[in-house]
Amino acid sequence: MRSPTRTASTTMRSSTAAALAVATLIGTGILTASPASAASYKCKTSKASIDTANYSGPWADQWDVTTKLCAKRSGSTVYGYAKASWDGPVFAEIDNAHIFDAARSRLQLKRSQSGTDPVKVSKDFPGIEAKLENSNSSGNYNGSYTTGTVTWKAGSSKGLADGVLQLDWRRCCGGYHSHPFTASPAV
């Protein structure tokens, strides 16, 4: 049989070791959480009301578009993406696949500087066209689209995400018409 003193001492050492292990894990969690927090995206949301250029009938035809442009830094690399959502018009009967000849979301990473911010990376995302042209069974054109992520090796320069929605209305208006949105904060 063990002595009560020895058992209490062993129990106290085990408790102390367990407390140190928990403190170490918590401390490690806090240390690893800080860089993740520092690398969070900084976003700016803006809105635009866009007229359906190839329709001049009596029904409401506005596309109320909200775009969120986001950028983050991890080390010397700047990352950016855009998310667009819209409340489109309700068309009683329309050829679903042919509202646009083309549409794209253009995402740019720019170096933030005094004056005009130069474009460092630009990528078009034409996948938004199919989303814009997709209505529900009632002919309501609401939806959303998120671009892929674009990266730029910025070094010590500050960067930001900027973007524009470019719409080429079907058989109308001479090509793409650009609808810019507010750039993300610089990171």
MARVEX-626290 format. One line per field, with one value per residue (C-alpha): residue number from 1; y, x, z. Coordinates in pm, 1 decimal. Example, Ala and Ser with C-alpha at 12.3 -4.5 7.8 and 13.67 -1.06 7.14 Angstrom:
<pts>
num <- c(1 2)
c2 <- c(-450.0 -106.0)
c1 <- c(1230.0 1367.0)
c3 <- c(780.0 714.0)
</pts>
This chain:
<pts>
num <- c(1 2 3 4 5 6 7 8 9 10 11 12 13 14 15 16 17 18 19 20 21 22 23 24 25 26 27 28 29 30 31 32 33 34 35 36 37 38 39 40 41 42 43 44 45 46 47 48 49 50 51 52 53 54 55 56 57 58 59 60 61 62 63 64 65 66 67 68 69 70 71 72 73 74 75 76 77 78 79 80 81 82 83 84 85 86 87 88 89 90 91 92 93 94 95 96 97 98 99 100 101 102 103 104 105 106 107 108 109 110 111 112 113 114 115 116 117 118 119 120 121 122 123 124 125 126 127 128 129 130 131 132 133 134 135 136 137 138 139 140 141 142 143 144 145 146 147 148 149 150 151 152 153 154 155 156 157 158 159 160 161 162 163 164 165 166 167 168 169 170 171 172 173 174 175 176 177 178 179 180 181 182 183 184 185 186 187)
c2 <- c(0.0 346.4 613.9 898.5 1154.5 983.9 956.2 1322.9 1423.3 1213.2 1353.9 1709.7 1652.2 1505.0 1800.1 2046.9 1870.9 1870.1 2240.4 2319.7 2115.2 2299.3 2636.5 2541.6 2440.0 2758.6 2966.3 2788.6 2842.4 3212.3 3237.4 3053.5 3248.1 3584.9 3538.1 3404.6 3714.5 3938.6 3772.1 3836.7 3986.2 4356.2 4426.2 4715.7 4679.8 4908.5 4911.0 5007.2 5012.5 4903.6 4953.1 4667.0 4845.5 4623.1 4662.5 4975.6 4834.8 4938.4 4692.7 4756.1 4643.4 4747.8 4517.2 4618.3 4486.6 4472.2 4391.6 4319.5 4354.8 4196.2 4186.0 4038.1 4011.1 3708.7 3781.9 3959.4 3826.1 4010.3 3804.2 3934.3 3819.4 3969.9 3863.9 4007.2 3958.2 4105.8 4159.2 4150.2 4225.1 3993.6 3922.2 3738.0 3551.5 3583.6 3367.3 3271.5 3212.1 3539.6 3852.6 3920.4 3862.3 3842.8 3939.4 3919.9 4023.5 4178.7 4157.9 4357.4 4373.7 4716.0 4871.2 5133.1 5462.2 5834.5 5918.0 5643.3 5290.7 5081.9 4744.1 4461.3 4162.0 4147.5 3848.8 3816.2 3580.4 3514.3 3257.6 3538.9 3551.5 3215.5 3318.7 3652.0 3478.5 3216.7 3294.1 3106.4 2955.9 3294.0 3471.3 3649.5 3716.4 3714.9 3551.8 3578.3 3496.9 3478.3 3501.6 3285.7 3428.1 3633.6 3678.5 3928.1 3915.6 4269.2 4265.5 4555.9 4751.1 4790.9 4635.4 4643.9 4462.8 4658.5 4544.8 4615.3 4435.0 4441.4 4375.0 4335.2 4341.6 4112.0 4283.1 4625.6 4913.9 4839.7 4596.7 4594.5 4863.8 4886.9 4928.9 4994.7 4924.4 5060.1 4905.9 4717.9 4884.8 4867.5 4584.7)
c1 <- c(0.0 125.6 168.2 -90.3 189.0 334.0 -8.0 -86.6 255.7 212.0 -138.4 -10.2 270.4 22.2 -213.7 72.2 190.8 -164.6 -207.5 122.3 18.5 -315.5 -142.3 103.1 -177.6 -372.3 -60.6 10.7 -349.2 -322.4 7.1 -124.8 -452.8 -274.2 -125.2 -458.8 -631.9 -370.0 -429.4 -805.9 -960.5 -1044.2 -1349.6 -1547.5 -1906.4 -2067.1 -2387.5 -2502.2 -2834.8 -2783.5 -3043.6 -3116.0 -2980.4 -3148.6 -3500.6 -3714.4 -4057.0 -4295.3 -4174.4 -3908.8 -3573.0 -3308.3 -3037.2 -2950.3 -2596.7 -2398.0 -2028.5 -1783.7 -1414.8 -1172.5 -794.4 -558.5 -184.8 12.3 381.8 472.5 171.3 -158.5 -471.9 -800.5 -1147.4 -1487.0 -1840.1 -2134.5 -2501.0 -2795.9 -3168.0 -3250.1 -3566.9 -3861.8 -3921.1 -4244.6 -4092.9 -3735.5 -3485.5 -3293.1 -2963.7 -2953.9 -2972.6 -2603.4 -2366.1 -2105.6 -2053.6 -1756.3 -1634.8 -1288.6 -1080.8 -760.8 -492.9 -333.1 -38.9 -174.9 7.4 -50.4 -230.9 -351.1 -302.1 -125.7 -274.2 -34.5 -262.6 -590.1 -814.5 -1154.1 -1419.9 -1674.1 -1860.5 -2079.1 -2267.2 -2440.1 -2534.9 -2678.5 -2884.8 -3027.1 -3377.9 -3614.3 -3940.0 -4112.7 -3864.6 -3690.8 -3322.0 -3164.0 -2833.5 -2472.7 -2124.9 -1785.8 -1465.4 -1164.9 -872.2 -605.6 -255.9 27.0 379.2 371.6 693.0 665.7 417.5 58.7 -204.1 -579.8 -850.2 -1048.3 -1311.9 -1560.5 -1864.8 -1856.0 -2180.5 -2224.3 -2601.6 -2737.8 -2751.4 -2718.3 -2498.8 -2159.4 -1975.5 -1887.1 -2013.8 -1820.1 -1976.3 -1700.4 -1723.6 -1539.0 -1196.6 -1105.6 -898.6 -522.3 -335.4)
c3 <- c(0.0 -91.8 161.2 149.5 112.1 -191.5 -361.7 -295.3 -426.3 -742.1 -793.6 -748.4 -1002.0 -1252.7 -1203.2 -1244.9 -1560.9 -1700.0 -1621.0 -1795.2 -2098.0 -2119.9 -2079.8 -2354.5 -2587.9 -2516.7 -2568.0 -2895.8 -3004.7 -2935.5 -3121.0 -3425.8 -3421.5 -3445.2 -3795.5 -3921.2 -3785.1 -3939.5 -4274.8 -4275.8 -4586.9 -4581.9 -4795.6 -4935.7 -5056.5 -5313.4 -5515.3 -5863.9 -6040.8 -6401.1 -6672.7 -6913.8 -7220.0 -7479.3 -7336.2 -7356.1 -7266.4 -6990.3 -6723.4 -6460.4 -6596.3 -6342.4 -6212.8 -5856.4 -5817.7 -5493.7 -5521.2 -5240.7 -5331.3 -5085.0 -5039.1 -4783.8 -4738.3 -4630.3 -4616.8 -4939.2 -5133.5 -5182.7 -5250.3 -5385.0 -5485.4 -5566.8 -5485.5 -5678.2 -5598.4 -5779.9 -5770.8 -6138.4 -6328.1 -6376.7 -6743.0 -6824.4 -7117.6 -7236.5 -7415.8 -7098.0 -7270.7 -7459.8 -7245.9 -7314.4 -7602.0 -7324.2 -6959.7 -6728.7 -6388.7 -6418.2 -6101.0 -6066.5 -5802.0 -5793.1 -5614.2 -5376.4 -5423.7 -5445.9 -5769.8 -6001.2 -5867.2 -6135.7 -6224.5 -6135.7 -6210.2 -6401.8 -6461.2 -6629.0 -6493.5 -6771.8 -6558.5 -6428.7 -6762.1 -6708.3 -6353.6 -6472.5 -6741.0 -6505.1 -6379.5 -6153.0 -6283.4 -6238.7 -6466.8 -6178.8 -6238.7 -5891.4 -5814.1 -5704.8 -5827.3 -5655.5 -5856.7 -5797.9 -5601.4 -5776.8 -5629.9 -5670.4 -5522.6 -5385.9 -5184.4 -4940.2 -5158.4 -5044.5 -5266.3 -5314.7 -5510.5 -5767.7 -6009.4 -6279.5 -6417.2 -6796.1 -6982.1 -7356.7 -7406.3 -7678.5 -8017.5 -7862.9 -7770.3 -7929.3 -7704.4 -7336.6 -7103.4 -6777.0 -6434.7 -6177.0 -5806.0 -5502.1 -5442.9 -5125.9 -4854.9 -4913.4 -4738.3)
</pts>
